[in-house]
């Protein structure tokens, strides 16, 4: 009976050891899966960062274009102001010429 008890005890001990080894193997596998998950997450974050950089560059380019448009609008506004001043000057000159035209006949008739 003692030999059978020892054999049963050794078998149970072997099963317990195998169970612990299996548990450790599963823990190790779980850690590998976590590591892969973290690696994939890191890669996705890097890709997201690249897209954010591209967006930032695109926004900067659009900002430069808008600035150029604003400058062009400002230049056109100045041109319009200069044209307005020139038109006013021409109008004043025409008025002066009209006044002189009225005076001259009066002067010549006196």
Buried (B, 14 or more C-beta within 10 A) or exposed (E): EEEEEEEEEEEEEEEEEEEEEEEEEEEEEEEEEEEEEEEEEEEEEEEEEEEEEEEEEEEEEEEEEEEEEEEEEEEEEEEEEEEEEEEEEEEEEEEEEEEEEEEEEEEEEE
